[in-house]
Amino acid sequence: MFGQTFVPTKAFFTRGIGRHKNKLQSFELALRDAGIEKLNLVYVSSIYPPNCTLLTVEEGSTLLNPGQITFCVMARNATDEKGRLVGSAVGMAFPGSKDNYGYISEHTAFGKDEKEIGDFAEDLASTMLATTLGIDFDPETAYDERREIYLMSGKIIESKSLPSVTQGVAGMWTTTISAVVFLP
């Protein structure tokens, strides 16, 4: 693969939650819950490649092999505080043309529910894509208003997110992950 251009052709969203008395093991359990624990994960930044097909987690999981070096965009958060709301989300903004690239964002927060974290991740991705596509908007307006401008432009057709939110448990680490996993 080195010396060659590698552009993923497929991707899928996944998420997981793990709890354990040790922080690293809670992360491992979150990876297991997400179905990506057997991979060598390489974190990459925020571009959704042109002509990339978004698969379901079930479809994508069948294309994975243990030990495979796999690229992903991941949001990860953890707490060891009882009752603390902990969450992470990846958001994605899809361009109007499959020949263009999209954006993926990561977001983590405490004290926010799934909708809040998911909307914020989508807002980040959509705003990054809108600025590269030259869509004129006021960054101070609410996301719902800006989202309408993005969609009406025809340059952004959709945004999605996959939040992972839960409460911390006494005496344990709780880890949330949300990821977009890339495939050749």
C-alpha positions as a printed NumPy array, in Angstrom:
array([[  0.   ,   0.   ,   0.   ],
       [  2.894,   2.398,   0.604],
       [  3.91 ,   4.191,  -2.56 ],
       [  0.364,   3.836,  -3.869],
       [ -2.583,   6.13 ,  -3.473],
       [ -5.152,   4.71 ,  -1.084],
       [ -8.613,   6.247,  -1.249],
       [-11.354,   4.352,   0.585],
       [-14.337,   3.27 ,  -1.5  ],
       [-16.605,   2.227,   1.379],
       [-17.303,   3.375,   4.927],
       [-19.672,   2.688,   7.796],
       [-20.738,   4.274,  11.095],
       [-20.419,   2.363,  14.342],
       [-20.555,   3.104,  18.052],
       [-19.993,   1.409,  21.364],
       [-20.026,   1.702,  25.135],
       [-17.696,  -0.088,  27.529],
       [-17.451,  -0.271,  31.325],
       [-14.586,  -1.657,  33.399],
       [-12.629,  -0.784,  36.528],
       [ -9.634,  -0.006,  34.286],
       [ -9.855,   2.82 ,  31.759],
       [ -8.045,   0.994,  28.928],
       [-10.205,  -2.083,  29.328],
       [-13.355,   0.037,  29.218],
       [-12.101,   1.361,  25.865],
       [-11.502,  -2.229,  24.662],
       [-15.052,  -3.142,  25.664],
       [-16.413,  -0.106,  23.793],
       [-14.506,  -1.289,  20.7  ],
       [-16.046,  -4.757,  21.149],
       [-19.505,  -3.244,  21.469],
       [-18.852,  -1.365,  18.21 ],
       [-17.569,  -4.546,  16.504],
       [-14.112,  -3.151,  15.693],
       [-11.959,  -4.581,  18.497],
       [-10.041,  -7.022,  16.262],
       [ -8.644,  -4.277,  14.028],
       [ -5.475,  -2.206,  14.096],
       [ -7.108,   1.199,  13.997],
       [ -5.356,   4.192,  12.486],
       [ -6.988,   7.539,  13.22 ],
       [ -7.299,   9.863,  10.251],
       [ -8.73 ,  13.318,   9.847],
       [-11.991,  14.498,   8.484],
       [-12.492,  13.875,   4.762],
       [-15.217,  11.594,   3.386],
       [-13.758,  10.54 ,  -0.002],
       [-15.442,  11.222,  -3.342],
       [-17.477,   8.281,  -4.684],
       [-17.369,   6.512,  -1.321],
       [-20.331,   4.265,  -0.521],
       [-21.815,   4.411,   2.98 ],
       [-22.614,   0.891,   4.183],
       [-24.56 ,  -0.319,   7.189],
       [-22.479,  -1.557,  10.112],
       [-23.647,  -5.087,   9.293],
       [-22.458,  -4.816,   5.676],
       [-19.159,  -3.197,   6.633],
       [-18.377,  -5.707,   9.385],
       [-18.425,  -8.597,   6.909],
       [-15.536,  -6.949,   5.015],
       [-13.203,  -6.826,   8.03 ],
       [-10.459,  -9.294,   8.947],
       [ -8.766,  -9.695,  12.356],
       [ -5.512,  -7.744,  12.499],
       [ -6.393,  -5.632,   9.472],
       [ -4.97 ,  -2.109,   9.468],
       [ -8.105,  -0.023,   9.268],
       [ -8.477,   3.733,   8.979],
       [-11.183,   5.519,  10.947],
       [-12.36 ,   8.849,  12.272],
       [-13.196,   8.297,  15.942],
       [-14.613,  10.337,  18.802],
       [-13.829,   8.869,  22.223],
       [-14.779,  10.002,  25.716],
       [-14.6  ,   8.495,  29.203],
       [-15.593,   9.16 ,  32.8  ],
       [-15.178,   7.462,  36.151],
       [-17.813,   9.655,  37.841],
       [-21.06 ,   8.044,  38.981],
       [-24.065,   9.441,  37.12 ],
       [-22.045,  11.743,  34.849],
       [-23.502,  11.872,  31.338],
       [-20.679,  11.118,  28.899],
       [-20.845,  11.062,  25.121],
       [-19.128,  11.116,  21.789],
       [-20.316,  11.45 ,  18.211],
       [-19.06 ,  11.565,  14.662],
       [-21.023,  13.661,  12.207],
       [-20.854,  13.604,   8.429],
       [-21.894,  16.076,   5.733],
       [-22.438,  14.702,   2.237],
       [-21.836,  16.848,  -0.864],
       [-24.46 ,  17.256,  -3.581],
       [-22.184,  15.47 ,  -6.042],
       [-20.599,  12.099,  -5.263],
       [-17.572,  13.339,  -7.225],
       [-16.838,  15.831,  -4.42 ],
       [-15.571,  15.042,  -0.954],
       [-17.543,  15.454,   2.254],
       [-16.538,  16.163,   5.819],
       [-16.538,  14.118,   9.007],
       [-16.285,  15.684,  12.446],
       [-15.703,  14.316,  15.929],
       [-17.315,  15.725,  19.053],
       [-17.194,  14.75 ,  22.724],
       [-19.088,  16.261,  25.649],
       [-20.281,  15.752,  29.19 ],
       [-23.828,  16.501,  30.306],
       [-25.33 ,  16.475,  26.787],
       [-27.895,  14.034,  25.404],
       [-27.696,  12.13 ,  22.093],
       [-29.568,  14.762,  20.099],
       [-27.395,  17.611,  21.369],
       [-24.136,  15.786,  20.712],
       [-25.297,  14.416,  17.351],
       [-26.578,  17.786,  16.129],
       [-23.332,  19.486,  17.157],
       [-21.229,  16.897,  15.279],
       [-23.415,  17.319,  12.162],
       [-23.161,  21.092,  12.482],
       [-19.359,  20.923,  12.611],
       [-19.156,  18.69 ,   9.532],
       [-21.746,  20.69 ,   7.579],
       [-20.134,  24.019,   8.391],
       [-16.67 ,  22.778,   7.359],
       [-18.079,  21.499,   4.075],
       [-20.115,  24.674,   3.479],
       [-17.05 ,  26.881,   3.866],
       [-15.061,  24.826,   1.325],
       [-17.967,  24.876,  -1.149],
       [-18.415,  28.638,  -0.905],
       [-21.932,  28.553,   0.552],
       [-22.794,  31.976,   1.938],
       [-24.187,  31.819,   5.49 ],
       [-24.072,  33.628,   8.815],
       [-22.123,  31.46 ,  11.291],
       [-23.947,  33.13 ,  14.206],
       [-27.393,  31.796,  13.211],
       [-28.765,  28.61 ,  14.747],
       [-27.756,  25.308,  13.171],
       [-31.318,  24.509,  12.04 ],
       [-31.406,  27.754,  10.028],
       [-27.93 ,  27.2  ,   8.579],
       [-28.821,  23.593,   7.733],
       [-31.72 ,  24.823,   5.595],
       [-29.348,  27.171,   3.738],
       [-26.879,  24.316,   3.202],
       [-29.578,  21.993,   1.848],
       [-31.224,  24.662,  -0.308],
       [-27.883,  25.41 ,  -1.957],
       [-27.895,  21.896,  -3.454],
       [-24.182,  21.668,  -2.658],
       [-24.83 ,  19.711,   0.563],
       [-27.552,  17.096,   0.35 ],
       [-27.52 ,  15.476,   3.774],
       [-25.847,  15.202,   7.143],
       [-25.834,  12.318,   9.607],
       [-24.394,  11.521,  12.996],
       [-24.066,   8.55 ,  15.296],
       [-23.889,   9.619,  18.937],
       [-22.957,   7.305,  21.798],
       [-24.153,   8.584,  25.184],
       [-24.518,   6.954,  28.596],
       [-24.108,   7.605,  32.314],
       [-21.044,   6.818,  34.375],
       [-21.214,   4.055,  36.983],
       [-19.711,   4.125,  40.478],
       [-16.307,   2.44 ,  40.738],
       [-15.92 ,   1.934,  36.997],
       [-14.657,   3.707,  33.909],
       [-17.272,   4.25 ,  31.232],
       [-16.058,   4.862,  27.681],
       [-18.11 ,   5.932,  24.673],
       [-16.901,   5.743,  21.105],
       [-18.394,   6.741,  17.788],
       [-16.559,   6.114,  14.532],
       [-16.617,   6.131,  10.77 ],
       [-14.6  ,   3.13 ,   9.556],
       [-13.064,   3.188,   6.064],
       [-12.651,   0.193,   3.749],
       [-10.788,  -0.265,   0.453]])
